[in-house]
Amino acid sequence: MVGLSNEKADLTLDSEEFYSAYGRRKRAAVFTLGCKVNQYESEAVSSMFQQNGYDILSFEERSDVYLINTCTVTSLSDRKSRQMIRKAKKNNPDAVVVVMGCYAQTSSDEVLKIPDVNLVIGTKDRSRILELISRIEKGECKINAVDNIMSARDFEELKVSSYKERTRAYLKIQEGCGQFCSYCIIPYARGPIRSRKPEDILEEVRELSENGFSEIVLTGIHLASYGKDIKNTGLIDIMQSLNIIKGIKRIRIGSLEPTTITEEFVNAANRMSKLCPHYHLSLQSGCDKTLKAMNRKYTTEEYRKSVGLLKKHIKDAAVTTDIMVGFPGETEKDFEASLNFAHEMGFSKIHVFKYSPRKGTPAAEFADQVSPGEKERRSQLMLQLSDTLEREYLESYTGREMEVLYEQQLHGKKEFMEGLTKNYIRVKAKGGVELKGVLKNTKLEKIEGALFEGNISL
């Protein structure tokens, strides 16, 4: 059984309802690895804890419950997840340690064998977390609550109405993936496509607007699939509905498939005044042979057409991407084709990943696995290209006046605030915390690394 702390009460409570057996309010700490969907789900679970009388602490502090929301995209993600599990018990040996997310879903038995873990819950049934924690506190040492995700058919509502110290709100509207790329474990971790009901999406956005958020970031495991499992709606429909909600000034969309970008899409986008012209189109490889082996559903020519539509029809469009290097069978010639294609597309930023074999995926069994040293070399070359393209992109905006949503104080420099333009250029400008959450026209004057120093217009 997980022991109860003997610490004395350190908090005066207004209600006996929230007074725990610990002699004070319980404490929970949440650590998140991975994508924006994970960040949203962590915020939702944190809200659940708070609504049930918990104080939310940082992961470094002594807490009664530690929740690690895991990622399993790469073996490095798994390793980081295990490191944070061990760290939790060092912070408080008597704490309940909960492991949630994709690594927990795909490797629940492995995770439960870690001595420090009390509860494994995966990527569904998160609403049961408090009930399951109570069972641990009452004497059950270990619980594996992971269920078969491939049988899931309904979108699990995990509502968030506030975000700690943020001015942008993530909004998860879609779950699951049916693409089954040959390298990817995520369809097995997240299950089939499930779309959130439009009325539930709009209700949460209205609440976020009332709570002072002016920018909404739409997220999902495979966002382009939104609406395929429900009638008479799709991603464009949801974007259009959000565009007319009072108080919301910006709508930002997460990663899309290049095939999403059609003439119909760009025409609709141009009619939405609040939609941010920042498009993350996952490429993975600029070589058709590699794309086919990856089981990606497009060619480089189709990708080229999508980028062309965005840059031709949408003012100030920024296109970012993901590229994987060292996929099994990727030759030097294949890599050079990918590098050259990325240069041609003129991305404003490239997120570079080295291929990592995932047990249970077809690519893990492919011949001609690329050596770690060669993956690293290719990664560095692609990162160098990313830096070059990002610099060129930023330089093209020098002297422009752009609208910036200021979010937070610049780390280490309290006299500066930092924020984002609609097309995802990071900007710092002199000012105090009164700028947080405020939109200001700002002249972009000087590039410093990956951000601009700007001057707020009067």
VOMI-833625 format. One record per residue: residue in one letter; x, y, z of N, C-alpha, C, O in turn. Coordinates in steps of 0.05 Angstrom, whole numbers, plus 5000, padded with zeros to 4 digits. Example, Ala and Ser with C-alpha at 12.3 -4.5 7.8 and 13.67 -1.06 7.14 Angstrom:
# residues 2
A526448865156524649105156526449345156528549345169/S525749555142527349795143525850015157526850235161/
# end
This chain:
# residues 458
M501749765000500050005000501750255000503950255013/V500950454986502350704986501850855012499550895020/G503950925027503551045053502551325052503051475032/L501151415073500251685075502351855089503751765107/S502652105079504552285091503652375119501252395124/N505552415137504952515163505252815166505152925188/E505652945143505953235144503453365156501253275152/K503853585171501653725183500253905162501353965141/A497753975168496254135149497754405145498654525164/D497954485120499254735114497454925098498355105085/L494854875099493055025083490355045097489254835105/T489255285099486555315110484555275088484755415067/L482655105092480655035071478055165077477255205100/D476655245056473955365059471855155061469655215070/S472454905053470354705052471554435062473654355053/E470054305080470854045089470853835067472253635069/E469353895046469053705023471753645011472253425002/F473653845011476153814998478453755017480753765010/Y477753685042479753625062480353325062478553165067/S482753255056483452975051484352835077484752965098/A484752575075485852415097488752485103489852395123/Y489952645085492752725089492952945110495253015118/G490753055120490853285138491153545124491653745137/R490853545098491053785082489853715054489153495050/R489753915037488953855009491053674997493453705001/K490253484981492153314966493553474945492653684937/R495853364937497453504917498053314894498553074897/A497853424870498453264846500353424828500353664827/A502153274814504053394795503853234769503752984769/V503853374747503553254721505853324703506653554701/F507053124690509253164671508353054644507452824642/T508753214623507753144596510053114577511753294574/L510052894562511952854540510352844514507952764514/G511552924492510352894466508753124456509453354460/C506553064442505253254424503253434438502853414463/K501953614422499953794433497553654443496153754462/V496853424431494553264442495153184470493453204488/N497553084475498353014503498153254522497253224544/Q499053484512498853724529496053794536495353864559/Y494253764516491353814522490353614542488953694561/E490953364539489953154557491053194585489653144605/S493553274587494653334614493253564627492653554651/E492653774612491154004623488353914633487454004653/A487153734617484453634624484553474650482853504667/V486553304653486753144678487553324701486553284723/S489153524697489853714718487353864727486953904751/S485653934708483054064715481353874732480053954751/M481353614725479853414740480853394769479353384787/F483553394772484653394799483753634815482853614837/Q483953874802483354114817480354124825479654204847/Q478654024807475754024813475153834836472953844848/N476953654842476553464864478353514887479053334903/G479153764890480453844915483453824916484653854938/Y484753774893487753754893488954034887487754194872/D491254084898492954294889494854184868495953964871/I495354334847497254244826499954374830500254614831/L501954204834504754294839506454244814505654104796/S508854354815510754284794511854004800511653904822/F512953884779513953604782516353584801516953364811/E517653804806520053804823519253804853520853734870/E516753874859515853894887514853624898514253444883/R514753614924513753374937510753354934509253524944/S509753144921506953124915505952854924507452664929/D503252834927502052574935501552394910501552154913/V501052524888500652374863502352504841502452744837/Y503852324827505352414803504152274779503952024778/L503452434759502352314734504252374711504952614706/I505252174698506952204674505352134650504651894646/N504952324632503452284608505452234586506952414577/T505651984576507851894561507451904531505251934521/C509751894517509851884487511351634479513151544494/T510851524456512251284447513051304417513551104404/V513151554407513851594379516651474372517051354351/T518551504391521251394387522051244412520751264433/S524251094410525350964434526351164454526351104478/L527251394445528051614463525751704480526051764504/S523351714468520951794483520351594505519751674528/D520651334499520251134520522251164543521551154566/R524751214535526851244556526351484574526651474598/K525451704562524851944577522551894596522551994619/S520551744587518251674604519251514628518351574651/R520951324624521951164647523551334666523451294691/Q525051524656526651704673524851864691525451904715/M522751964680520852134696519351964717518752064738/I518851714710517551534730519451494754518551514777/R521951444749523851414771524151664787524451664811/K524151894773524452154787522152204806522552324827/A519752124799517452174816517852044843517352164864/K518651794843518951654869521251764886521251754910/K523251884872525452014887524352264901525252334923/N522452404888521352644900519652574925519752724944/N518252354924516652264946516251954944514551874929/P517651804960517451504959514651404965513951184957/D513051564979510351474987508151554966505851494970/A508951684945507051794926505751564909506951354905/V503351624899502151454878503251544851503051784844/V504351364836505451424809503551314788503151074786/V502551484772500651414750502051464723503151674718/V501851264706503051284679500751274659499251074658/M500551474642498451504623499651544595502051604593/G498051524574498951594548499751364530499151134536/C501151434509501751244487503651014495503150784488/Y505751084510507550874518506150684538506550434536/A504550794555502950624574501050444558500550214566/Q499850554537497850394521499150164507498149944507/T501450214494502650004477504349804493504849584484/S505249884517507049714532506249704562507849744580/S503649654566502649674594503949474613504549544636/D504349224603505649024621508449114628509349084651/E509949214608512649304613512749534633514449534651/V510849724630510749954648510049864676511149964696/L508149684679507249594705509349454721509349444745/K511249334706513449184719515549374731517149294748/I515449634723517249824736516449854765514149914771/P518349804784517649794812516150044822514450024840/D516750274811515650524822512750574812511450764823/V511750424794509150484782506850354797506950114804/N504750514803502350404816500050364797498550174800/L499750544778497350544760498150594732499550794726/V497250434713497650474684494850504672493150334676/I494550714656491850764646491550814616489350804605/G493750854601493550864572492351114560492651334571/T490751074538489751304523486651314523485551444505/K485351184541482451204544481751164574483351074590/D479251224580478251194608479651374628479951304651/R480651604618482051784637480151894658481151974680/S477551894653475651984673475651814699474551884719/R476851574697476951384720479351424738479651284757/I481051614731483651644745483251684775484551544791/L481451854783481151904812480051664827480951604849/E478251514814477151274826479451064830479550934850/L481151044809483250844810485450924830486550744844/I486051184832487951274853486851204881488451134898/S484251244885483051184911483450884918483950814941/R483250714898483650424903486550374911487050204928/I488450504898491250474906491650564935492950424950/E490450794942490850894969489550714990490350715013/K487550554981486250375000487550105002486649935017/G489650054986491149804990492049654966493749484968/E490849714942491749574918494449694910494749934906/C496449514907499149614901499449694872500649904866/K498349544853498649594825496049534810494649344815/I495349714791493049684775493749734746494849934739/N493049544729493249574700490449624689488849434686/A489849874682487149954673487149984642485250104632/V489149894628489349924599487449734586487449494592/D485749834568483849674553484649664524486349804515/N483249494508483749464480482949724465480549764462/I484849884457484150134444482950104416481550284407/M483549874403482449834376479449804376478149814355/S478249754399475349724401473949984407471449994408/A475450194412474250454419472750564395473750554373/R470450674401468750784379467751074385466851204367/D468051154410467051424418469251604426471251514438/F469051854420470952064429470652104459468352154468/E472752084473472652124502472852424509474852554503/E470852524521470752814529472652864552472352744574/L474553034548476353134569476453434567477953544551/K474853564583474453854579476454024594477253954616/V477354234581479154434593477954704590477154784568/S477754854612476655124610478755334617478255574613/S481055254627483155444634485855314631486155064634/Y487855474625490655374622492455544640492355784639/K494055414655495855554673497955704657499455594642/E497955974662500056144651500156134620502356154609/R497856104607497956104577495856294566493756344579/T496356394542494356564529493156424505491056514494/R494456204496493356044474492155784487493355674505/A489955694476488655454487488655234466487755274443/Y489755004473489554774455486754654457485454654479/L485754554435483054444434483154184418483554184394/K482853954432482953704419480153644407478153634422/I480153594381477553544368477453274354475353194344/Q479653124355479652874340481552674354483552764366/E480952424352482552214365482951984345481251944328/G485151844347485651604331486751664303486751894293/C487751444290488951474263488551204248488950994260/G487751234223487450994207489450984184488950834164/Q491651134185493551144163495450904162496050804141/F496350814185498150584188500650614170501250444154/C502050834174504650864161506450644172506250564195/S508250544155509750304162511550334186512350134198/Y512250584193514150634215512850704241514150724262/C510150754241508850894263507250714281505650544272/I507650744307506250594327503650724336502050594350/I503250974329501051134340498251014334496551024352/P497650904310494950784307494350564327492050524334/Y496450424336496150214356495950324384494850194402/A496950574387496750704414494250864417493250894440/R493050954395490751134396488251024385486051134390/G488450804370486050674360484750804336486050974323/P482350734329481050834304480151124307480251234329/I479451234284478651514283476051564299474051414296/R476051764317473651854331473652164331475652284339/S471452274322471252564321469552674344467552544351/R470252904354468753024375466253164363466353264341/K464053154378461553264368461853574365462953704383/P460953684343461153974339460054144362461254344369/E457854064373456654224395458354224420458354424434/D459854004425461653994448464154174443465154304461/I465054174418467354344411466554644415468054794428/L464254724404463355004406462855084435463555314442/E461754904451461354964479463955024494464155224509/E465954854489468554904502469855154493471055304509/V469655214467470955464457469655714468470955904475/R466955704470465555934482466455974511466856204520/E466855754526467755774553470655884555471256054572/L472355794536475055894535475156194529476656344540/S473356274511473156554504472356724528473456934533/E470356624543469456764567471656784588471656964604/N473456594588475756584607478156744597480256734609/G477856894574479857074566481756984545483657124538/F481356744534483156644513482356764486479956764479/S484256854471483656974445484656804422483956854399/E486356594427487356424406486756134413487356044435/I485655984394485055704397486755544377486955614354/V488055334387489755154370488354884368488054744388/L487354824344486054564340488054344338489954354322/T487554134353489453904353487953644350485453634354/G489353434342488253174339490552984331492653074323/I490052724334492052534326492352524296494652514286/H490152534281490252564252488052764245485852684237/L488753024248486753234247485153234221482853304220/A486553164199485253164173482952974171481252994154/S482852774190480652574190478152664204476152524205/Y478252914215475953004231473452984214473353084191/G471352864225468752854212468252614195465952564187/K470252454190469952214173468152004186467051824172/D467752014212466151814226463451924235461951784249/I462952184229460352294236459152434211460652494192/K456552484211455252584187455352884185455253024205/N455452984161454953264154456753464167455953684173/T459253384172461153584182464053494175464553264170/G465853684175468653634170470353854182469254034195/L472953844177474754034190474054324181474054504198/I473554364156472854634147470354744161470254974168/D468354574164465954654178466454754206465354954215/I468154604221468754684248470254944248469755114265/M472254974231473755224229471855464224472255674236/Q469955424206468155644199466355714223465755944228/S465555514239463855554262465455714284464355894297/L467955644287469655784307470256064299470556244316/N470356114273471056374262469056594270469756834270/I466656514277464556714284464056744314462256884322/I465556594330465156614359466456874370468856924365/K464857024384465857284395468057234415467957034431/G469957404415472257384434474557234423476857284431/I474157044406476356894393477457064370475957134352/K479957114371481257284351483057134332483757224310/R483856894341485656734324484856434326484256334347/I484956304303484656014302487155904288487755974266/R488455724302490855594291490355294289489155174306/I491255174267490754894263493354734265495554834258/G493154494275495454324279496254184253495554274231/S497753974255498853834232496753724214494853594223/L497153764188495253674167496753494147499153514143/E495253324134496253174111496353364087494553524084/P498353344070498453514047495953494028495253684015/T494753254028492453214011489953374020487953394006/T490153484045487953644056487853914041485654034038/I490154004031490354264018489454253989490954173972/T486954333985485754333958484854623952485054803970/E483954673928482954933921480555003938480255233947/E478854813944476554853962477454943989476355134001/F479554814000480654884026481755164027480955324045/V483455244007484655504008482555724004482755944015/N480555673987478355863983476855914009476256144016/A476355694024474955714050476755864070475756034085/A479355794070481155924089481256224085481456374104/N481256304060481456594055478956744063478956994066/R476756604068474256734078474156744108472256854120/M476156624122476156614151478256814161480656764160/S477357044171479157254179480857184203483057304207/K479956994219481356934244483356704240484956644258/L483356564217485056334213487956424209488556594192/C489756304224492556374222493756244197493256004192/P495356394182496556284157499156124163501256164151/H498955934182501155764189500255474185498355384198/Y501555334167500655064159503054864163505154894151/H502454674181504454464185503654224169501754074176/L505054174147504453954129506653744132508853784123/S505953524144507953314148508853194122507253104106/L511553204117512653094092513852814097513252624082/Q515552784117516952544124519252474105521452404114/S518852504079521052464060520452604034518152614025/G522552714022522252833996523052653973523752743951/C522952393978523652183959521252003955520351883974/D520351973930517951813925518351523933516451393942/K520651413928521251133935520851093965519750893974/T521951283981521751264010518851304019517951164037/L517451494008514651544015513051284011511351224027/K513451143989512050903984512650684005510850554015/A515150664011515950464032514750534059514250364076/M514450794064513250894089510250854090508950884111/N509050794067506150774064504751044069502551054079/R506151254060504951514059503051524035503451394015/K500951684037498751674018498951903997496851993987/Y501351993990501652213971504452183958506152033968/T504852333936507452343923508652623927507352803937/T511152653920512452913922511053113903510853353910/E510053023881508653203862506053303875505353543873/E504553133888502153213902502753413925501353603930/Y504953353939505853533961506553803949505754013960/R508053803928508954053915506454223907506454463911/K504354093897501954233889500654363913499654593911/S500554223936499254323960500754573970499454773977/V503354553971504954783980504555023961504355253970/G504454963935504055173915501455313919501255563916/L499255163925496655283930496755473954495655693953/L498055393975498255553999499755813994498856034001/K502055793981503756033977502556213956503156453956/K501056113938499856273917497456433927497056663920/H495756303943493156413950492956523978491056673983/I494756453996494456544024496756734031499056654031/K496056974038498057184044499757104068498657014089/D502357134066504157084088504156794098504756744122/A503356614081503256334090505956224098507956254083/A506056104121508455974131507955674130505855584139/V509755524118509455234116511755104131514055134124/T511054954152513054794167512454494163510354424152/T514354334170514054044164515653874183517253964199/D515153604181516753404195518153244173517053174152/I520753184177522253014159523752804175525152874194/M523552554166524952334179527452264162527252254137/V529652214176532052124161532751844171532151774193/G534051694153535051434161532951224161533251024175/F530751254145528751044143530050804130531750834113/P529250554138530450314127530450324096528350374084/G532750274084532950264055533450544043533850554019/E533450754059534051024048537051034041538751034058/T537651054015540351074006541251364007539751544013/E543851404002544951674000543451833979542852073983/K542951703956541551843935538651913943537752133937/D537351743957534651793967534652033987532952203986/F536652034004536852254024537352514010536152724017/E539152513990539652763975537152863961536753103960/A535552683951533052763938531152893959529853093953/S531152783983529452894004530453174012528953354016/L533153194014534353454022533753664001533053894007/N534053593976533653783954530653863952530054093947/F528853673957526053733956525353923978523754113974/A526353884002525854064025526854344018525454544025/H529154364006530154623998528354763978527755003980/E527354603959525554713939522954823951521855023943/M521854683972519354763984519655024000517655164005/G522055094008522455344023520955354050519755554056/F521155134065519755124091520855344110523155424108/S519155444127520055644147521355504170522855624186/K520855244174522155084194521754794188519554714179/I523754624194523554334191524054204218526054254231/H522254034226522653874250523853604241522553454226/V526253544249527753324238527753094259528253134282/F527152854249527052614266528752394254528752354229/K530352264270531752024261529951784264528551754285/Y529851614244528151374245528851204270531151154275/S526651124284526950964308525150714305522750744303/P526250474304524650234301522650204324523350224347/R520150154317518050114337517049834334515949754313/K517349674355516449394355513549374348511849524359/G512849204329510049164321509349314296507149284285/T511249474285510749614260512249474238514349364243/P511249484213512549344191515449434187517249264181/A516049694189518649794183520849684201523149674194/A520049604225521949494244523249234234525349154243/E521749104216522748854204524048884177524948694165/F524049134167525249184140528249124140529549164160/A529149034117532049004113533349284109531949484107/D536049284108537549534102536949754122536549984115/Q537049674148536849884169539350064167541549964164/V538950314171541150514169542550534196541250524217/S545150554195546750564220546150814236545551024224/P546450804263546051044279547851284271546951504271/G550351224264552151434256551251574230551451824228/E550251414211549251534186546751694191546351904179/K544951594208542551744215543352024227542152224220/E545252014244546152264257547252464236546652704237/R548852364218550052534197547852664180547852904175/R545852504172543652604155541952804171541053004160/S541552744197540052924213541353194215539953404213/Q543953204218545353454220545153614194544853864195/L545353484172545153614146542353734142542053954133/M540253584150537553684148537053914167535654104160/L538153894191537854114210539254374200538254594204/Q541654334187542954564176541254704155541154954153/L539954544138538154654118535854794132535055014123/S534754674153532554804167533355084178531855274175/D535755094189536755354200537055564177536255794181/T538055474155538355654132535655754122535355994117/L533755574118531155654108529655824128528356024120/E529955764154528655924174529756214174528256404176/R532356234171533656504171532656654146532056894148/E532556524123531656664099528756754102527956974093/Y527156584114524356654119524056894137522557084131/L525556894159525357124177526357374164525157594168/E528557364149529657594136527657734117527657974114/S525857564105523957684087521857854101520357994088/Y521757844128519858004143521058234157519758384171/T523658274154525058504167523758764158523558814134/G523058924178521859184171518759184169517559394167/R517558944169514658914166513358974193514458914214/E510959084192509359114216507358884217505758844198/M507358734238505658494241504158494268505158614287/E501858374268500358344293501558124310501957894300/V502158174335503357984353501557944377500558134389/L501057694384499657624409501857564430503257364428/Y502057744450504057714470503157524491500957534501/E505057334498504257114515505557104543504257034562/Q508157184544509557144569512157314569513057414549/Q513257344593515757484596517957314583517957074585/L519857454569522057314557523857194579524557334599/H524456944577526056804598528656954604530256994586/G528957034629531457164637531557464632533457594640/K529457564619529457854612526657964618524957974600/K526158054642523558134650522558394637520158454636/E524458544625523658784611522458734583521558914570/F522558474575521558404548519158214551519158044569/M517258244534515158044530515557904503516658024485/E514657654501514857514475512157404467510457344484/G511857374441509357274430509657184401511957164391/L507457134388507457024361505857194342503757304349/T506857214317505157324295503257104287503456874296/K501357174269499556974259500956744245500156514247/N503156814230504556604215506956494231508956404219/Y506756504257508556364276511356464276513256304279/I511756724273514356844277514456934307512657084316/R516456844321516656924349517957194351519957254338/V516857364368517657644371517957724400516357634417/K520057874406520257994433520158294430521058414410/A518958424450518858714450518858814479518058674497/K519859064483519859174510517059214520515359324506/G516659134544513959164557513758984581515358804585/G511659024596511158874621508858684618507858634596/V508158564641506158344641503358444632501658284627/E503058714632500458814622499958754593497658774584/L502058664578501758584550500758294547500058214525/K500858144569500057864566497257834556495357944567/G496957674534494357634523493357854505491057854496/V495058054500494258284484495458264456497758174452/L493858344436494758354408495758634402494358834407/K498258654392499458914386500758914359502258724353/N500359114342501859144318504759214326505259394342/T506659074314509459094322511259094297510858924279/K513059284296514959284273517259094279518559114300/L517758914260519858714264522558834255522858884231/E524358884273526659044267529258894266530858944247/K529758704284532358574284532158284292530758214311/I533458104276533357824282535357744303537757824301/E534557604323536357494344535857194346534057114360/G537557044333537256754333534756674318534656724293/A532756564332530356464318527956654324525656574320/L528456894334526257084339527057364331529457424327/F525057534328525457814322525357984347523857924365/E526958194348526358414367524658614352525358704330/G522458674364520558854351520059104368520859134391/N518759304355518059554367514959584365513959604343/I513659584388510759604388509859874378510760084387/S508059864358506960114346505160254366503560124380/L505260514366503460674384500760714372498960834384/
# end
